[in-house]
Amino acid sequence: MSFAAGRPMLAIPGPSPVPDRVLRAMHRPSPDIYAGELVELNLRLMQDLRRLAGTRQHLAAYIGNGHAAWEAAAANLLAPGDRALVLSSGHFGQGWAEAVAGLGVQVEVIESAPFAAPDPQRLRERLAADRGGEICAVLVCQVDTASSVRADIPALRAAMGDHPAALVVDAIASLGCDEMRMDDWGVDVLISASQKGLMVPPGMAFVWYSERVAAGRGAASPYWDWRPRTAAAELWRHWGGTPPVQHLYGMAEALAMLLNEEGLEAAWARHEALAAATWAALEAWGAGSGPRALVAERTARAHSVTAVALPGAARLREWTERVAGLTLGVGLGAAEPGDALRIAHMGHLSAQAHLGTLATIEAGMVALGLPHSPGGAAAAAAEIARRAGG
C-alpha cells in the first residue's frame, strides 16, 4: 500500500524545498533590465545579501552554483603557482581542493580525522612552520555537506594568528542555517549559493570578500573578475550580462522571509532545534545496534544536515520514497554508502514537516525490520516541545 499521495517531501541537503511564495514571486514575465523596478530590487538585494553574511564589505554575484563560486573566488584570489592550504573534513573539502588545484594552484590538504572538525592546533602548527609566508590562503568548509561536519570558524581564525594568509570559507551548506558573522570573525572571502539555506532554486552563486584581499593575486578572466561586478553601476554588470531575472525576484522574497520576518538569529535557533530533534531521534533509535550520527562530537555537527550510519539505508531510502513520498539524501562520501544516508534539516522547514520526516524514517525501519530501538520520533517531539516552551 502506498501513502505517497499529497505533497512529496524532499529531505536532501540541497536543493532544499522552495517556499510557495518564492515560487510565486519567480513566476512572472521578464521586465526591462535596464531601468525601473528590477534595477532597484537588485540594489536592495545586494545590501540584504551583505546583511545575511554579516559584512559591510564587497560582494560579487554570479549565475552559477557552488562550484562556480569556488572557481570565482580562487581565480581572483590566487595565481597559478600560489600555495593554498585546504582544511578538509569530507567529500566537498576534497572536491574544493581538486577544483583549486585545477587552476594551477599548489594545494596542500590537512585532512581531519573521519567525521571530525578541522583542528585549530594543527592549523596553528602548520602556519607557524611557514616562516616564509608561502601559504596565501586557508580554505575551509564551514559545513561539509557530505560528512555534515561543522568547522569552528572563529577558532580557526584565532589559530591563524598574524599569518598573512587569507581565510576563505565555503558557507554553501550553512549560510542562513548556522551562525555566520563574516566581519566579526575575520573571514576574508565567503562563498555560498542559492539552493540550500537560502531557499531559492539553483542558479545564483555569491562571493563576499574583504578590502584586505580586494586586489587579489589572481588574473581572473573578464567574466570571473569580481571587481566589475562589485563596482557595477548598471544592473547587467552585477551579473556579467543578462541577470537571472526570475531568481532575483525569488531571492528578494526569500531574504524578506529570512531577514525581516523570521529574523536571522531566530532562523539560526530554529535550525539548531531541528538538528537537536534529529539527534534525539538517532540517540533513541541507536540505543542498541541501530542508526547513529556519523559525527560523534555534537559541537562539530552541522545544524543543516546530519549524516547517519544506518545498516540497510539504501533499502530504507527506497521505501520512504516509494511508500511515503519522502526523499532522503544518499550516503555521499561514506565508507559504505549503502549503509549510510543524510537527513537534511535546512531552509524552509517547520517542526511539523521535520517530525513527519523522522516518524516516516521510523516507520520504514519497522516495516523493513531494520535494527533500531523504539522511541525516536517521540524523543524528537519531546526535544521540540522542550525548546518551544509553553
WOMOMO-V728516 format. One line per field, one symbol per residue. phi: phi as a letter, one per 40 degrees, with the letter a starting at -180 (. if undefined). psi: psi as a letter, one per 20 degrees, with the letter a starting at -180 (. if undefined). burial: 1 if it has 9 or more other ideal C-beta (glycine too) atoms within 8 Angstrom, else 0. Layout:
BEGIN
phi = ???
psi = ???
burial = ???
END
This chain:
BEGIN
phi = .bbccgccbbbbchccdcddcccccccacccccbagdcccccccccccccddcgabccabbbcibccccdcccccccbcdgcbbbbcbbidcccccdccccccgccbbbbccddfbcdcdcccdccccccccgcccabbaccbccccgcbcccdccccccfcccdccbbcbccbcgbbdabdcccgccbbbaaccbccgbddibbbbcaccdbdcgbcbccdccdcccccccbbdccdbghdccdccccccccccccccbccgccccdcccccccccccccccccccbbccacccccdcbcccbabcbcadgdccccccccccbgbbbccccgccbdcbaabbcabgcabccccccdcccdcccccccgccaccgcccccccccccccgc
psi = pqkjqapqpolqlpqrppqhhgghhhmqqpapjiqbghghggghghghhgggilqjbqppqqoaahhghghgghhhhpqphqpqopopkaghghhgghgghijjqopppoprqplqqpohhhgghghhimhikhohqppqpgpohgikppqnghhgghhhcjpiqqoppokgjhpigqppngghikphppqarijdiikqqqipqqopqrhhjhhrirmqrhgipighhhjpiqghhhjkbprmghhggghggghgggghfgpghhgghghgghghhghgghhghjhdkaqqphohohijpqjhqppppopjhgggggghgghikppqqrmpiqhnhikqrpoqmqcnprghghhhghhhgggghghikqpqqrjghhhghhgggghha.
burial = 000100001111111111100110110000001000011011011101111111101111111111011111111111100111111111111101111110101011110100111111011101100100001111111111111111111001101100101111111111111101011010111111111111111011111111001101010100011101110100111111001111111111111111100001001101111111111111111100011011100001111111111111111110111011111111110100101111111110101011111111111110010101100110111111000000
END
